[in-house]
Amino acid sequence: MKNKLMLIALLASTVSISACTHKKVSVTEFDDKDKTCEQLKRDIVQMEDLEQDIEGKTGMSGRNVGMALLFWPGIIVNEMNASDARDRAADRKEKLFALYDGKGCQ
């Protein structure tokens, strides 16, 4: 019985930590310079959507509240991952805006 409880606790903590990951963003992509204005605009919108998604999963979010109940260190991991993902999304968006402006897109 004790082993079963330990297994359940281990599984719960594993699920909690794996739920902490945010989408990995590459600041540059190999074909960025070849993208059309429309493609750049689409990528900018995707980064804005990603930033909103990250904000929705941090702070007093359902994700963090759930982790507080199951595995509180997961909150710290979630916030650190969110911070990194937020920074990379902002850097990517800045790069895309520079390309967008450089091509004279409107």
N, C-alpha and C positions, 0 to 999 in steps of 0.2 A: 504494500500500500504506500509506503514511504517513497519507494522508487517511482511509483506512478505519479505522485504529487510533484516530485522533482522533475520528472519528464514533462509534465504539464507546465510547470514554471519555466523550464528551459524553452519549450515551444512558444510560450507566450512572450518571453523576452526576445526570442529570435524574430517573431512576427513584428513586435514593436519596433525593433531596430531596423528591420527591412522596410517598414512603412515610413521610415524617416527620410529615405532618399528622395531627392528632387531630381528633376530631369537634368541630365548633364548637358551643358551648352558649350560648344566650341566657339571661341571668339571670332575665329576666321575659318572660312571654308575655302577649299582649293579653287572653286569656280566663282567666287564672289565677284571678281572683276568682270566676268563674262555675263553676269545676270542682267536682265532687262530691268527697266524702271518698275514694271509691274511686279516682277519677282522680288526686287528689293523691298518694295512696299509691302508685299505679302509677308516677307521675313520680319520686317519691322513690326507689323501687327502681331505676328506670332510671338515675338519677344515681349510685347506689351501684355499679351494674354498670359504668357508664362509668368511675368512679374506679378500679375493679379492672382494667379494660381498659388504662387509662393506665399504671397501675403495672406491668402485664405487658409494656409496650413501652418501659420506661425502665431505667436502670441497666445491669446485665449481661444484657440481653435479647438474644435472637437478632437482633432488629432492629438494635441497636447494634453487635453483633459483625459482622454483615453489612456495615454501613456502614463499620466500621473497615477492612474488607478492600477495599471498593470506593471509598469517598469519605469520609475521616475527618471533614471539616467537617460532614457530615450528622449526626453524633452531637450536636454542639453545637446545631444547629437542632432536632433531635428533642427534646432535653432542655428547650430554651427553650419549644417548642410545648407540651410535656407540662406544664410548670410553669403556663403560662397556662391550659391546658385544665383542669388540676386545680383551680386557683383559681376559675375560672368555675363548674365543677361544684359545688364546695363552697358558693359563694355562692348558686347556684340551689337547692341542697338546703336551705340555711338559710332561704331565702325560702319554699320549699314547706312546711317544717316550721312556720314562723310562720303560714302560711295554714291548715294542717292543725289546729294548736292553736286558732287564732282561730275556726274553725268548730265547735270542740268535737268533733272527730273522735276516735275511739278506736282 
